[in-house]
Amino acid sequence: MRYRLAIFDFDGTLADSFPFFLSVFNRIADEHGFRRIDHTHVERLRHFDTREIMRHVGMPAWKLPLAAASFKTLMRENAGQVRLFPQVEHALRELARGDIQLTIVSSNAEDNVRRVLGPDLSSLISQYECGMSIFGKTARIRKVLKRAATAPSAALYIGDQATDADAARRAGVAFAAVHWGYAPIEVLRKVAPEHEFDLPASLAAIPHL
């Protein structure tokens, strides 16, 4: 069965938000009382999964929603610093011309997602499920499937972190890993993605997988 529903993560998949994330991380760490990161160690930290990073900076699980809320607020206050990856706009427009629904499941706030996409691209997205915990995407993926009246086998979740792969698998959906996101592709290959995309422009190939 060919994919009829594309479910996108946002940060690190469609939007190049990692530089902004790094620029505000230590400010958020100071606000919520966990350890700062040394920016010289960032490349090593990219090989850690989310829980490993939380342990590394001494962030208890109960502080994750607070830190996430601060990130979303700072992104809202600094509109314009986060942009789409090159060729993402072209790929989304190409997909929208075909027989495939475009949806987004992201832990970021919907207003931030829409702002970065802009009005024209936002209108191409049939569903937004946003603002959940990074560990709470499975239920939102299932919700998107139900609303789209689409079987899990006909859907593809595209993301840049191992937590995305886990959420997709729990929902019975195939996972596609991108090469340009928060986690390096060699890390994502450990979770055996069904597909890989090496460039943002290659997202336009989803209907032909």
Sequence and secondary structure as in RCSB ss.txt:
>XXXX:A:sequence
MRYRLAIFDFDGTLADSFPFFLSVFNRIADEHGFRRIDHTHVERLRHFDTREIMRHVGMPAWKLPLAAASFKTLM
RENAGQVRLFPQVEHALRELARGDIQLTIVSSNAEDNVRRVLGPDLSSLISQYECGMSIFGKTARIRKVLKRAAT
APSAALYIGDQATDADAARRAGVAFAAVHWGYAPIEVLRKVAPEHEFDLPASLAAIPHL
>XXXX:A:secstr
    EEEE  BTTTB  HHHHHHHHHHHHHHHT     GGGHHHHTTS HHHHHHHHT  GGGHHHHHHHHHHHH
HHTTTS  B TTHHHHHHHHHHSS EEEEEESS HHHHHHHHHHHHHTT SEEEES  TT HHHHHHHHHHHHT 
 GGGEEEEESSHHHHHHHHHTT EEEEESSSSS HHHHGGG  SEEESSGGGGGGGGG 
